[in-house]
Amino acid sequence: MAFPEFFAAAPALRVRDPLAAFLGASEGGVIEYAYADAVKLAGHSCPTVAGAYCLTWAALRALYGDALPERGGVALAFRDPADAGVTGVIANVASMLTGAAAEGGFKGLAGRYRRKDLLSFGAGVPLDIRFTRLDTGAAVDAVAELGRVPSHPELPEAMQRALAPDATGEEVARFGRLWQDRVRRILLEHADDAAVFLVRSASA
């Protein structure tokens, strides 16, 4: 499986999952996620997937500081319905990283490790997503302003050519390179850019 080289240079997210620790799935319950994991989940790499990955990374850093975030210890509330725009795609990535799940999630063991109902939609929050720690109640609101990272100016024409019935292999490949260039810039140049990934205290 060959991904673009820049995938490996994107920030990694290390979390501690108490359920993984209890079940012996990983030593100490520590799990490391990379951007490639989000791509495998989504089945593709695009600005939305990259944005969801970086936004979740930024929100967890804001909630936990230098400590390992607790997977399964954060509730997610999305402002929009699950079927609005790309909300569902973003939720899938954020759910993978945080463990938060909707009504079909893990019900827990003896009242512990519950993931069910930690993911909700259509919530009255001011930004796209509210992340809330279950242990302390601390919460942040977050939104990805991906419009601040524009596409390559030649991308629209390249997409049109790549979608044409007579598109050549090189035209399709060129479109892919231009498409992934924006993803690369989001991940490598703007992951910690507060103007792109806005995270603020929910009490602000």
KAURWO-V863305 format. One record per residue. N is the residue number from 0. SS is DSSP state (a for helix, b for strand, c for the rest). PSI is psi in whole degrees, 0 to 359 (NA if undefined). NEAR is the number of other C-alpha atoms within 8 Angstrom. Layout:
BEGIN
n | ss | psi | near
N | SS | PSI | NEAR
N | SS | PSI | NEAR
END
This chain:
BEGIN
n | ss | psi | near
0 | c | 116 | 2
1 | c | 113 | 3
2 | c | 162 | 6
3 | c | 142 | 5
4 | a | 329 | 6
5 | a | 342 | 8
6 | a | 316 | 11
7 | a | 340 | 8
8 | a | 351 | 7
9 | c | 153 | 10
10 | c | 138 | 9
11 | c | 155 | 8
12 | b | 117 | 8
13 | b | 131 | 10
14 | b | 165 | 11
15 | b | 123 | 12
16 | b | 107 | 12
17 | a | 327 | 12
18 | a | 318 | 8
19 | a | 321 | 12
20 | a | 314 | 13
21 | a | 321 | 8
22 | c | 0 | 6
23 | c | 25 | 8
24 | c | 333 | 8
25 | c | 148 | 9
26 | a | 121 | 7
27 | a | 5 | 8
28 | a | 9 | 14
29 | b | 129 | 12
30 | b | 137 | 9
31 | b | 128 | 8
32 | b | 142 | 9
33 | c | 165 | 12
34 | a | 325 | 13
35 | a | 328 | 9
36 | a | 321 | 8
37 | a | 322 | 12
38 | a | 317 | 11
39 | a | 320 | 8
40 | a | 312 | 8
41 | a | 333 | 11
42 | c | 4 | 6
43 | c | 168 | 6
44 | c | 123 | 10
45 | c | 170 | 9
46 | a | 325 | 10
47 | a | 314 | 9
48 | a | 314 | 14
49 | a | 319 | 13
50 | a | 318 | 12
51 | a | 320 | 13
52 | a | 309 | 12
53 | a | 322 | 11
54 | a | 317 | 13
55 | a | 317 | 10
56 | a | 314 | 9
57 | a | 319 | 12
58 | a | 319 | 13
59 | a | 324 | 11
60 | a | 320 | 10
61 | a | 325 | 9
62 | a | 326 | 11
63 | a | 352 | 9
64 | c | 231 | 7
65 | c | 353 | 5
66 | c | 156 | 5
67 | c | 128 | 8
68 | b | 147 | 12
69 | b | 113 | 11
70 | b | 129 | 13
71 | c | 356 | 13
72 | c | 15 | 12
73 | b | 134 | 14
74 | b | 143 | 13
75 | b | 130 | 12
76 | b | 117 | 13
77 | b | 138 | 15
78 | c | 320 | 13
79 | c | 161 | 10
80 | c | 158 | 9
81 | c | 331 | 9
82 | c | 12 | 7
83 | c | 124 | 8
84 | c | 233 | 5
85 | c | 18 | 8
86 | a | 317 | 12
87 | a | 321 | 10
88 | a | 314 | 10
89 | a | 317 | 11
90 | a | 322 | 10
91 | a | 317 | 10
92 | a | 313 | 14
93 | a | 324 | 13
94 | a | 317 | 11
95 | a | 316 | 9
96 | a | 327 | 9
97 | a | 340 | 11
98 | c | 350 | 12
99 | c | 135 | 19
100 | c | 160 | 13
101 | c | 208 | 11
102 | c | 341 | 6
103 | c | 7 | 7
104 | c | 175 | 10
105 | c | 132 | 8
106 | c | 349 | 8
107 | c | 175 | 10
108 | b | 118 | 7
109 | c | 40 | 4
110 | c | 6 | 6
111 | b | 160 | 6
112 | c | 21 | 10
113 | c | 134 | 10
114 | c | 340 | 14
115 | c | 140 | 14
116 | c | 22 | 11
117 | c | 359 | 11
118 | b | 121 | 13
119 | b | 160 | 10
120 | c | 162 | 10
121 | c | 30 | 10
122 | c | 153 | 9
123 | c | 66 | 5
124 | c | 151 | 11
125 | c | 329 | 6
126 | c | 189 | 9
127 | c | 320 | 11
128 | b | 140 | 12
129 | b | 128 | 15
130 | b | 124 | 14
131 | b | 124 | 11
132 | b | 132 | 12
133 | c | 332 | 9
134 | c | 321 | 5
135 | c | 343 | 5
136 | c | 357 | 7
137 | c | 141 | 9
138 | b | 150 | 12
139 | b | 148 | 15
140 | b | 143 | 16
141 | b | 150 | 15
142 | b | 144 | 11
143 | b | 120 | 10
144 | c | 71 | 9
145 | a | 345 | 10
146 | a | 343 | 5
147 | a | 352 | 7
148 | c | 87 | 9
149 | c | 157 | 7
150 | c | 163 | 7
151 | c | 137 | 9
152 | c | 338 | 5
153 | c | 1 | 7
154 | a | 314 | 11
155 | a | 315 | 7
156 | a | 320 | 7
157 | a | 322 | 12
158 | a | 317 | 10
159 | a | 317 | 8
160 | a | 319 | 10
161 | a | 332 | 11
162 | a | 351 | 8
163 | c | 145 | 7
164 | c | 331 | 4
165 | c | 21 | 4
166 | c | 139 | 10
167 | c | 165 | 7
168 | a | 322 | 6
169 | a | 323 | 6
170 | a | 320 | 11
171 | a | 317 | 14
172 | a | 321 | 8
173 | a | 318 | 9
174 | a | 315 | 12
175 | a | 319 | 8
176 | a | 317 | 8
177 | a | 322 | 11
178 | a | 312 | 12
179 | a | 342 | 10
180 | a | 319 | 9
181 | a | 319 | 13
182 | a | 314 | 12
183 | a | 315 | 11
184 | a | 322 | 10
185 | a | 313 | 14
186 | a | 319 | 13
187 | a | 331 | 11
188 | a | 342 | 9
189 | c | 6 | 9
190 | c | 324 | 13
191 | c | 25 | 7
192 | c | 109 | 8
193 | c | 343 | 7
194 | c | 337 | 7
195 | c | 315 | 12
196 | b | 92 | 15
197 | b | 121 | 10
198 | b | 124 | 12
199 | b | 154 | 8
200 | b | 138 | 8
201 | c | 346 | 9
202 | c | 354 | 5
203 | c | NA | 4
END
